[in-house]
Amino acid sequence: MRVAFLVNNYPPHSGGVELHVQALAREMAAAGAAVTVITLENTAGNRVENSVEIISLPATLHVADIFSVPTFKAVSQIKKILSVKRISLISVHTRFFPLTILGVYLGKKYGIPTILTEHGSNFVFGNSKPIALASRIVDLTLGKYAHRNATKVLGVSEASCDFVKRLSNVDAEVFYNAINGITAPTKIIDRPKHLVFLGRLIKVKGWIDFLLMAQQLKEAGEEFTADIIGDGLDFEAARAAIVQMGLKDTVHLHGHVKQPEVQEMLRGATLINPTRLAEGFQTILLEALDNKGRIVTYPAPGTLKLSADGAPIVITEGKNPAALVAGVRKIWHENPAPWQQQNLIDWKWQKRAAQYLKICREVLSQNTQEDPHETK
């Protein structure tokens, strides 16, 4: 099996989709597949990480460090790579990225099966109304094209699959997100009164609600500590708000933090997840559980599944700071036991990658065309 991942961004670029692709690519390579990742970076080049070949190609029209378009030269190089490496399957992720749309187009043109994994659960919205409008237009045209012309569509949660159906009238299969898990043994710490926010510092991720919750808890005389982990457009606004709200001695703003430090901050803590974004399935929920933490969250994809599985999670009834306060008090009062490792077996990448490989084999077995590379 020769698989090419066509993704706009890949680590060290940070993000949920990037980490999903990296973990999946590495596990597939470990299982014996020949895996090539084709991505867009400022500096073109080739490297190999954990038996995965990563080919970086030039891009243009950069938007907010997450969206860019391959140059004409890069498109020609991608066509050549697919042919020279005799790629048998293309993997793309999230409907609106240029390399997703290009991957689906080239797969259809050359007869290479394409699997599209949808990571969103609704139209994009955020701080910028023009970007939200432009994104909706892309979804209703190119995004719909990608869903309808991919050989197979997966969704990282039921909500993602529902969105695919609403947008494109395509039936998607659930393929839950996963995590690598703790890489080294750590001392068990139980500190439910340490509250953690982790995410990009933009309004719709809920950092303001987190601070308002902290302010209300403090004014009510509750004793707790808190960390905000993340960077973004609102970083300086968050720093100023912490001071203005009298939380300087309680809430600590960290900026971008490497994964081992994130795990330390999550250990035994209570993750607060006040996102209003159209998330597909946030791996931070699994990371918190893997680090023996608890969760208070606004309703979000995957949370009902985790709750049904017995995870120590409180899903708020509303999306406002008062609902977070009520959720925090409930988790403190009930003090549910942290999840054990056996509860997370089905949420680890080794098992999830085996599921993906099975899907790949099914897709390839259904592709009755002759080797597309023979005719080039």
DAVEN-V660173 format. One record per helix or strand of 3 or more residues. SS is the DSSP state (alpha for helix, beta for strand). FROM is the first residue (numbers start at 1). TO is the last residue. If there is no record, write none. Layout:
SS,FROM,TO + SS,FROM,TO
This chain:
beta,2,6 + alpha,16,30 + beta,34,40 + beta,45,49 + beta,52,57 + beta,59,63 + beta,67,70 + alpha,72,84 + beta,89,93 + alpha,98,110 + beta,113,118 + alpha,129,149 + beta,152,155 + alpha,158,168 + beta,194,198 + alpha,203,205 + alpha,207,219 + beta,225,229 + alpha,235,244 + beta,251,255 + alpha,259,266 + beta,270,273 + alpha,283,290 + beta,294,297 + alpha,303,308 + beta,313,315 + alpha,321,334 + alpha,341,347 + alpha,349,366 + alpha,372,375
